Amino acid sequence: MVLIAKTLLQNWKIFFIEAGALSEFTGRFFTQGFRPRYEFREFVKQCFLIGYQSLALIALTAFIMGLVLTMQLRPSLVAYGVESQLPAMVGIAIVREIGPVLTALIFAGKIGSSIGAELGSMKVTEQIDAMEVSGTNPFKYLVVTRVFAATLMMPILVMLSICISLFGSYLGVNIRGVTSFHLFWTQIFDFLKFSDIIPAFIKSFFFGFAVGIIGCYKGYYSSKGTEGVGRSANSAVVVASVVVFIIDLIAVQITDVLGLN
């Protein structure tokens, strides 16, 4: 029991130290991120790389998700005699929760690990130190541009993911039935409201910011050589995924309090 208590105490100590360091890192981002000089060219480059690198994987995952979700829901709705509500139910589920959250998790796995590994390798090879010596601000050039790019690209990827997923759902509906393209989309939009779309769009900004800031933090303070780079990339994915679920939980509570559900 004593050993377990010591282990738990040590884990909580590490957690609070890590949370404090991440908070300080985030505060540094807000302090320096909005001050000139702005690295606009690097920001545009990171927007292209982050969006382009994630699009194929997110599109494939979204398509399969919409197709499988529709095929899994159909038997249950047929049993209750409400098969006609299948497009509306799938549409609401994808737009409200499944689309944004699943896209954020894929984004965390792809981009969070990429940023963590890239900055981690630059840290252990002393490239970041060399930038400081040469008079360049590595935090603004490496961190601020990537965080802003991730924050901006995430909502765009979420919207694309939702559209692709709904198209996959349309194909799933027509596997064992016949529903026109116009009727399928009409049934979805008849049940969707702005109160379903706006919260999903807003929280996707927070998802992107969380993935970007955590990936940069883990990579920027990487250590212990190549082994540390691997740990940074791995921990960036794990921590970012957990934070995505926490943000989603908070967003659901806020929308429920505001009566948007």
Residue pairs with C-beta under 8 A, 6 or more apart in sequence:
21 217
21 221
22 213
22 214
22 217
25 213
25 216
25 217
25 220
25 221
26 213
26 217
28 139
29 139
29 143
29 144
29 147
29 213
32 137
32 139
32 140
32 144
33 140
33 144
33 147
33 148
37 137
37 140
39 140
39 141
39 144
39 145
42 141
42 145
43 145
43 148
43 149
45 145
46 145
46 146
46 148
46 149
47 149
47 152
47 153
49 149
50 111
50 146
50 149
50 150
50 153
51 149
51 153
51 156
51 157
53 110
53 111
53 114
54 106
54 107
54 110
54 111
54 153
54 157
55 157
55 160
57 106
57 110
58 103
58 106
58 107
58 157
58 160
58 161
59 160
59 161
59 164
61 102
61 103
61 106
61 161
62 99
62 102
62 103
62 160
62 161
62 162
62 164
62 165
62 168
63 164
63 165
63 167
63 168
64 168
65 94
65 98
65 102
65 165
65 168
66 90
66 94
66 164
66 165
66 166
66 167
66 168
66 169
66 170
66 172
67 168
67 169
67 171
67 172
68 172
69 90
69 93
69 94
69 98
69 169
69 172
70 86
70 90
70 168
70 169
70 172
70 173
71 172
71 175
73 86
73 89
73 90
74 83
74 86
74 172
74 173
74 176
77 83
77 85
77 86
77 89
83 177
84 187
85 187
86 173
87 169
87 170
87 173
87 179
87 184
87 187
87 188
88 187
88 188
88 190
88 191
90 166
90 169
90 188
91 166
91 169
91 187
91 188
91 191
91 192
92 191
92 192
92 196
94 162
94 165
94 166
94 169
95 162
95 192
95 196
95 197
95 200
96 196
96 199
96 200
97 200
97 248
98 165
99 158
99 161
99 162
99 165
99 200
100 158
100 162
100 200
100 203
100 204
100 207
100 248
101 244
101 245
101 248
102 161
103 154
103 157
103 158
103 161
103 204
103 207
104 154
104 158
104 204
104 207
104 208
104 211
104 244
105 241
105 244
107 150
107 154
107 157
107 207
107 208
107 211
108 211
108 236
108 237
108 240
108 241
108 244
109 237
109 241
111 150
111 211
111 212
111 215
112 211
112 214
112 215
112 233
112 236
112 237
112 240
113 215
113 233
113 234
113 236
113 237
114 215
114 233
115 146
115 150
115 212
115 215
115 216
115 219
115 236
116 215
116 216
116 218
116 219
116 222
116 229
116 232
116 233
116 235
116 236
116 237
117 219
117 229
117 230
117 232
117 233
118 219
119 128
119 142
119 143
119 215
119 216
119 218
119 219
119 220
119 222
119 232
120 218
120 219
120 222
120 228
120 229
120 232
120 233
121 222
121 226
121 229
122 128
122 142
122 219
123 219
123 220
123 221
123 222
123 223
124 222
124 223
124 224
124 225
124 226
124 228
124 229
128 138
128 142
128 220
131 137
131 138
131 141
131 142
132 138
139 220
142 216
142 220
143 216
143 220
146 212
146 215
146 216
147 209
147 212
147 213
147 216
148 212
149 212
150 208
150 209
150 211
150 212
150 215
151 205
151 208
151 209
151 212
152 208
153 208
154 204
154 205
154 207
154 208
154 209
154 211
155 201
155 204
155 205
155 208
158 200
158 201
158 204
158 207
159 201
162 200
166 185
166 188
170 179
170 181
170 184
170 185
173 179
173 184
195 255
195 260
195 261
198 260
199 251
199 254
199 255
199 260
202 251
203 247
203 248
203 251
206 247
206 251
207 244
207 247
210 240
210 243
210 244
210 247
211 240
211 244
214 236
214 239
214 240
214 243
215 236
215 240
217 236
218 232
218 233
218 235
218 236
218 239
219 229
219 232
219 233
219 236
222 228
222 229
222 231
222 232
224 231
252 261
255 261
